[in-house]
């Protein structure tokens, strides 16, 4: 189908209160993409 499964690229999901931790985790080896959730 040519579609890319983007969910498999997210290696971390963080609430807004942990945005700084998400940004730091995104720099770690093996991390592809961290997502910050604005609403829980």
Secondary structure, DSSP 8 states (H G I E B T S, - for coil): -----GGGGEEEEEEGGGHHHHHHHTTSTT--EEEEES--
